[in-house]
């Protein structure tokens, strides 16, 4: 639970929330598990975690835009049914009506309010000055920069005078400098009691952003999404990102997040899908949603000595949780190891680092076949009469192995990695997966033996 000095009734409470998507049975996916959070007055809460941990889903449950599968959502002590009247949302893609002016877009927030025209205009002027758009009331969105469009979205939310302002990665679609400017503006507004809202909840991937803005930082783990830890932030506003206390808190959260991503891998045991000779190794691990090119880029930049994960992400200007996914992918195929909060090449990783392109593909080919999921599909293709599998067959198996993952994303990653290593090929017209012909480095499958026999005959 988040902490707060306020003793009044919490604005929103989530109790034992679970969220599942899908049609039930094998196709059902659990995205949230046992979520317990409270937003009190004057809270600034950041939801921080890797992709797929359910940050945006939690925010939509706060706002009443979606209903959880189980658990209780309360607004001011009463069970919430329908849309939360105390919440206003700001989205990362601006969500403006292009045919309406700035004034008309902002005043949409007061469409159902009982204000007369003069009162609406007074509210508009106050809010437009707050977000730094004074003088732009009659401008269309197409005439605005990305940062100014986002200011319009914030103004439209603020004019409703919400109890909670919810912001879903509001700076992710902006360039670095514009995002930094707008982040500072939100920090100023969040610390201003007269800003027009009581609390702020923001979804972010950025640790420094969370530390800069939030009073309570909720670190989430994935598969399914769950609260790893809630870190109170006692630093006074305005906050100096270069100060030692700020950097210490960033490092603390970095350690929590690193541990939750790299050392909390979900696994699924399915003995009935494993051949007898491999029954003792019945654990399947999903491929992270990163490209093999990103993994190879990491391998090429590392050496024998450990490097700080956080320092690397900062140097590369990479979102930290996304960078962790790249490290996790490299770790999965034994290219790197992660002692503490550092990363370094393994012996296999060093071999890939020093190899030419042809050797590299062969090494990655062999590394993929060390993964149970690739051995499973390789064996299944070889044992098939047609020596190929339909996309539907593969998706069905992936759903059984990884019920908490999205099978189509897993399929895309499985194929992309295999293509890089000349292991599998995929025919999109027929939607079939088969072995890459040049990948047979040992005994050829029965289909190739038959073709050889026919040609000899």
N, C-alpha and C positions, 0 to 999 in steps of 0.2 A: 504494500500500500504506500502511496505517496504521503509524505508528511507535510504538515502545514500548521502555521500558528493559529489559523482560524478554528474556532470551536463551533461555528455555525454548521447547519446541515450541508453536507457535500453537494456540489452541483450535480455531479454524475458519479455513480458507483457501478463498477462491473464486478460481479461475483460469480466465480466458478464458470466462466464463459468457455464454451466449446463451440467451434465452428467447423462444419463439414460442407464440402461442395461435392456435387455429383448426384447420381441417380440412386445411390445406395448399392450395397453389395461390393463387388470387386472394384467398381468404377468410382466409389466414394473416396474422397480425399479429405483427411483431417488437416485443417490449416491452423487451428488454434486449440490449445489445451490448457485448461485450468488457469484462465486469465483473471486476476484479481487486481483491480486498479481503482483509485479514487482521485477525482479532480475536485479540489476545494477552491474556495475563492482566493484569488491572487496567486494561484499556482501558475508556473510556466513549466510545462512538462514536455520533454523530448522523448520520442519513441525512436530508439536507435538499434540497428541490427542489420544482419545480412539480407540480401534479396531472398524473398520467399518466407520470411519469418512472420508475416501477417501484420506489418505495421499499418498499412493502409486499411486493411480489414478492421483492425481495432478502431481506427478513427471513424470509419463508417458505422461501426456499432455505437460508438459514442454519440454520433449525430442522429442515429435512428434510421439511416438510409438503408441498412440491412438489419435483419433480426438474427441473433445467434441461434445455432441449433439447440443449445441448452444453456442454462445459467440465467442469471437475472441482471437486468439493466434498470437502475433507478435514477430518476431525475428529481432532485429536491426531495428525496425520501420516498417518492411514489414510483411504482413500477412504470417504466416507459413503454408506451404503446404507440407505435408510429414514429413520425419524424420528431426529433427533439426540438422544441421551440426555443431553447436557450443556446443553440449552437449555430454558428455560421461557418461555412467552408470556403477555403481558398485553394484552388487546384493548381497543379504545376503547368497546365497547358492554357492558363488564362481564362478560358471559357467565357469569352465576351461575345456579344451579338454584333457582328461586323456592320450591320446596317443601322445600328443605334449609336448616337454620340456618347462621349464620356459621361455627360450628365444623365442621359437616358439609361445607360448601362448601370450607373451607380444607383439611380433612383428606383430601379427595379426592386432593390432591397426593401423599399417602403411601399411597395404596390398594395399590400393589404393592411397598411397602417392607417390609423384614424387621423393623421395630420392633414391640415389644409395645405394649399399650395405654398403659402408663405412660409409655413413651418418646415415643409420639405426642403425649400430652397435654403433656409437657414441651416438645416442639418447638412445639406449638401456642401455649403461653403465651409463649414467647420471641418468636415471630413476631408474635403479635397485639399485644404490647407495642411491638415495633419499628415497626409501622404505625399505632399510636395507636388501637387498637380494644379495648383491655382492658376487660372487662365487657360486651361485646356478643356473647359466644359463642353464646348461646341465642336470638338475635334472627333473625327471618326477613328476607330481602332487601327485602320490601315495606315494612318499617318503617325502612329506612335512606335517607339522602339519597344523591344521585348520587356525591358525593365519598367517602362511607363505603362505598358499593358498590365503587368503584374500589379502595379500600384492601383490601377483601376479596379482589379479584382479584389484587392485588399480593401479599398474604399467601399466597394459594394457590400462587402461583409461587415465592415465597421459601422456603416450607417444604420444597420439593423440593431445596433447596440446589444450585441450578443453577450451572454454570460461566459461562453467559451468560444474563442476564435480558433478554429481548427485549420491548420495549414499542411497540405500534403506535398512535401518536397517543393516548396514554392520557388526555390532558387535554381533548381536543377536544369531548367530550360534556358537559363541566362548565361551570358559570358561571365568570366571570372570577376572582372572589375565591376560589372553591373550587379552581379550577385552579392559581392562584398558590400557595395553601397546600400543595397536594399536590406541586407542582413543588419547592417548598422541602424537603419531606420526602424526595423522591427524591434531591435534591442531597445532603442529609445522609446518607442511606443509601449513596449511591454513593461517598461519601468515607470511609465507615466500613469498615475491613478486616474487621471481624467481622460484617458484615451478612448473610453467608450466600451470597454469589455472588462470582465472580471478575471478571466484566466485565458491562457494560451496553451494549446497542444500542437506540437509540430512534429511531423515525420521527417526524418533525415537519415542519410548514410554517413554524414560528416561528423566526426567526433568533436573537432574544434568548434563547429557550428552549434552543437548541442551544449558544450560547455559555455560558449559565449552567451547563449540565450536562456538556458533552462535553469530552474531551481531544483528540479528533480529529473534525473536522467534514467529512463527505463531501458535497460539493455536486454534485448530479446535474443533468444536462440531459435533455431529453425527446425522444421521436420519432426513434429509440428511446432508452430509458433508458441513460445511460452516465455514467461518472465525469467531471465537469468539472474538479474539483480537490479535493484533500484538504488541509484547513487544520489544522495542529496548534494546539492551544489551551494555551499555557503558563501561563495565569493560575492562581494558587493558590486552593484552596478555603479558606474559603467565599468566593464571588465577589460583588462589589458591582456590580449593574447600573448604578449611577450614576457609577462611576469612569471616568476618562478611558481607561485601557487597555481596559476592557470595551467602551466605546462605539466605540473605534477598531477593535476586532476585528469588532464588529457592522457597522460601515461597510465594512470590507474585504470581508466575506462578502456584504453587500448589493450591492456593486459586481460581484462575481463572478456572483451570481445574476441581477442585472439584465441583465448581458451575455448570460448563457446563455439567458434567456427572450426578450428583445427583439431580440437580434441574432444568433440562431442558428436561423432559421426553415427547416424542411425544405420542400423543394419537389419536385414530381414532374412530369416532362415526359412527355406522352402525345401526340405529334404526330398519331397516327392518329385521335384523338378530336376534333381541332380542324379547323374549316373552313379552306379554303385561304387565305382572306383574312386569317385570324388566326394563320396558322401560325408567324409570327415571334414570337408571344407565347404560348408553349406551357407556361407555368408556372401551376400551380394551387396555391392556398394554402388550408388548412382554416380554418374559422371557430372561434375559441376558444370554449370552453364557458362563455360568459357571456351574460347577457341584454342586449338593446338598451336596456332601461331603465337598466341599470348603466352602459352606455356614455354614455347621455344625461345621467345624473347626474354623471359625470365632466366632460363637456363644459360643463355648467351651472356647475360650481364653479370652473373654470379661467378665467384671463384671458390677456392677451398676454404677461405676464412668466413666465419658467420657474419652476416650483416643484419642490422636491426630492421625488422619488418616495417615498423612505423617510419623510420628514416627513409627506407626505400620508397614507400608509398608517397611520402612528402616530396622526395627528390623527383619522382616521376610524375608528380601532380595527379596521382591516381586516387579515386575514392577509396578509402581504406577497406571497407567491407568487400568491395569488388576486387581489390587487390588480394585480399585474403582468399577469395575463391580461386584466383589464379594459382596461388601457392598451394591450396588444397588439391587442385588438379595435378600439379607437378608432384606433390607428395604421394598422390594416389598411384602414380606410375613409377614411383621410386626414383624420381629425378632429384628431389630435394628432401632434406629433413629439417625439422623445426625445433631445435633445442631452445627451451625457454621462449623468449620473444624474438628469436633470431631465425634466419633461414640460411642454409648453405647447401652446396651441391653434394650429392652422394657419389659413390664410385661410379654408378651407372650414369648419373647426371654429368659427371666430368667427362665420361666417354662420349656422350652426346655433344657436350660442349666443344670437344676437339674434333668431332667427326665432320666429313663432308656431307652434302645433301643425301647422296645415295646411302651412305653408311647410317646416317641419322634415321632415315626412313626404316631401314632394317632393324635398328635398335628399338625404335618406337613400336614397330610391328611386334617384336618379341615381347616388349614390355606390356602391350595391350593383351597379348595372349596369356600373360601372367594374371590378368584380372579375370575373375570367375565369370563375370557377365559376358565377356567376349569369348571365352572358351565355350560357354554354354551355347551361344548362337553359332559359333563355328562348327561345333559338333552337330547341332541340330540341322544346319545347312547340309553338312556332309552326309547325314543320315536320311535326308529327304530324297524321295524318288526323283524330284526335279532339280535337286541341289540348289534350291532357292527357297526363300520364305517371303510370304506376302507381308506388306506393311501392317496389315490388320493382325496377323499372327504375332509379329514382334510387339506391337502395341499391347496386345492381350497379355503376353508374358511380362512385359515391363510393368503393367498394372498390378499383376500378381506379386512381383518382386518388390515393388515400391508403391504401396497404396497411398502414401502421403505425398507423392510427387506427381507432376504433370507428365503423363506418358509421351505426349507429342514433343515436348521439349527434350525429354530424355532421348527419344528416338532421333531427333535432329542432331543432338550432341554425339550419340553413339555412331551415327553414320559419318558425321564430319571427322571425328577422330580416326575412324577406320579408313576413310578415304585418304587422309593424310599419310597413313602408314601402309597404304596399298594392301589393306586387309580385307575389307568388304567394298563392294560397289553397289550402288542403288540406281535402279532404272525408274525414274519418276513417271514415265508413261504407263508402265505396267505395274508400278508400285510394288516392286519386288527387290529383296536384298539377296545378294549372292556373294560368293568368294571372289576376290580380285585374282584374276588368273595368275599374275606374276607373284602372288603371295605364297604359292605353294613351294615351300623350300624343302619339304620332306616328301613323304609318300603322297602322290596325287590322289584325288578322290576317284571313286569308281567311275564317274562320268567320263573323266579324262582317260582312264584306262580303256574304257569301252571304245572311245573315239580312236585311240591308238591302235587297238586291235582291229577295228573296222578298216582303218587306213592301210594296215599291213595286209589285210585280207584282200 
